Amino acid sequence: QDVIIPKHSKYYYLADVLAGDFLYIRRYLPEKLNGQVIITNTTTREDMQMLKKRGISKVITTTPDMGGRSFGTNVIEAIMVTLMGRPIEKISPADYFSMLQELNLKPGVVNLEEFSA
């Protein structure tokens, strides 16, 4: 997972937005890009530094930075279900939305042009 093998570069260069699993995006990331935006999860501060060096302009994660990393949505959902203390089949989408508001959980948006770790 730590090795980056630039592959499929033309698709990275053609895209304005790269969205998906970060491990996959990272695995084939070209050395230099031109201001693309990444929408993903499970990123760390070290990932942000690397993405900035490679020319990414912004990273958006569906979960906020928590202690230097964004966790997967499934981890946040598991925490929310535990906090609600009810069987999952008794939890509605409105319950999740209400808890997101209560906990003030918002997507992470990192402008890498201004980022310094």
C-alpha positions as CSV (number, residue, x, y, z in Angstrom):
1,Q,0.0,0.0,0.0
2,D,2.9,2.3,0.5
3,V,4.3,2.0,-3.0
4,I,3.2,4.5,-5.7
5,I,3.3,3.2,-9.2
6,P,2.2,5.9,-11.6
7,K,-0.2,4.2,-14.0
8,H,-3.2,5.2,-16.0
9,S,-1.8,8.8,-15.8
10,K,-3.7,10.1,-18.8
11,Y,-7.0,9.6,-16.9
12,Y,-5.6,11.5,-13.9
13,Y,-4.5,14.4,-16.2
14,L,-7.9,14.5,-18.0
15,A,-9.9,14.7,-14.8
16,D,-10.7,17.9,-12.9
17,V,-12.0,15.8,-9.9
18,L,-10.6,12.4,-8.8
19,A,-13.1,10.6,-6.5
20,G,-12.9,7.3,-4.8
21,D,-10.9,5.1,-2.5
22,F,-7.7,6.9,-1.5
23,L,-5.5,3.9,-1.4
24,Y,-6.4,3.3,-5.1
25,I,-6.0,7.0,-6.1
26,R,-2.6,7.1,-4.3
27,R,-1.3,3.8,-5.6
28,Y,-1.4,5.1,-9.3
29,L,-0.9,8.8,-8.7
30,P,1.3,10.6,-11.2
31,E,4.3,12.6,-10.0
32,K,2.8,15.9,-11.0
33,L,-0.7,17.0,-11.6
34,N,-2.3,20.4,-12.4
35,G,-4.7,21.5,-9.6
36,Q,-7.1,18.6,-9.5
37,V,-9.5,18.1,-6.6
38,I,-9.7,14.8,-4.8
39,I,-12.9,13.6,-3.0
40,T,-12.0,10.6,-0.8
41,N,-11.5,9.5,2.8
42,T,-9.0,7.9,5.1
43,T,-6.3,10.5,4.5
44,T,-3.5,11.6,6.9
45,R,-1.5,14.8,7.2
46,E,1.4,13.0,5.5
47,D,-1.0,12.2,2.6
48,M,-1.9,15.9,2.3
49,Q,1.8,16.9,2.2
50,M,2.4,14.4,-0.6
51,L,-0.7,15.5,-2.5
52,K,0.4,19.1,-2.3
53,K,3.8,18.3,-3.7
54,R,2.2,16.5,-6.6
55,G,0.0,19.4,-7.6
56,I,-3.4,18.6,-6.1
57,S,-5.2,21.8,-5.2
58,K,-7.9,20.6,-2.8
59,V,-8.9,17.5,-0.9
60,I,-12.5,16.9,0.3
61,T,-13.3,14.1,2.7
62,T,-16.8,13.0,3.8
63,T,-15.5,13.0,7.4
64,P,-13.6,15.7,9.2
65,D,-10.0,15.6,10.3
66,M,-9.8,13.9,13.7
67,G,-6.3,14.0,15.2
68,G,-4.5,14.2,11.9
69,R,-6.6,11.9,9.8
70,S,-10.0,11.5,8.3
71,F,-11.6,8.2,9.1
72,G,-13.7,6.0,6.8
73,T,-17.4,6.7,6.7
74,N,-18.0,3.2,8.0
75,V,-16.0,4.0,11.2
76,I,-18.0,7.2,11.8
77,E,-21.3,5.2,11.2
78,A,-20.2,2.6,13.7
79,I,-19.5,5.3,16.3
80,M,-22.8,6.9,15.7
81,V,-24.7,3.6,16.0
82,T,-22.9,2.9,19.2
83,L,-23.8,6.3,20.6
84,M,-27.4,5.9,19.6
85,G,-27.6,2.6,21.5
86,R,-30.3,1.1,19.3
87,P,-30.4,-1.8,16.9
88,I,-29.4,-0.6,13.5
89,E,-32.7,-1.6,12.0
90,K,-34.4,0.9,14.3
91,I,-32.2,3.8,13.2
92,S,-33.5,6.0,10.4
93,P,-31.7,8.3,8.0
94,A,-33.2,11.2,10.0
95,D,-31.5,9.8,13.1
96,Y,-28.1,9.9,11.4
97,F,-28.7,13.4,10.1
98,S,-29.8,14.6,13.6
99,M,-26.6,13.2,15.2
100,L,-24.4,14.7,12.5
101,Q,-25.8,18.1,13.4
102,E,-25.6,17.4,17.1
103,L,-21.9,16.4,16.9
104,N,-21.2,19.1,14.3
105,L,-19.6,16.6,12.0
106,K,-18.9,18.1,8.6
107,P,-16.9,17.1,5.5
108,G,-13.3,18.0,5.6
109,V,-12.1,20.5,3.0
110,V,-8.4,21.1,2.7
111,N,-7.1,23.8,0.4
112,L,-3.6,22.5,-0.3
113,E,-2.4,25.8,-1.7
114,E,-2.7,27.1,1.9
115,F,-1.8,23.8,3.7
116,S,1.2,23.5,6.0
117,A,1.6,20.6,8.4
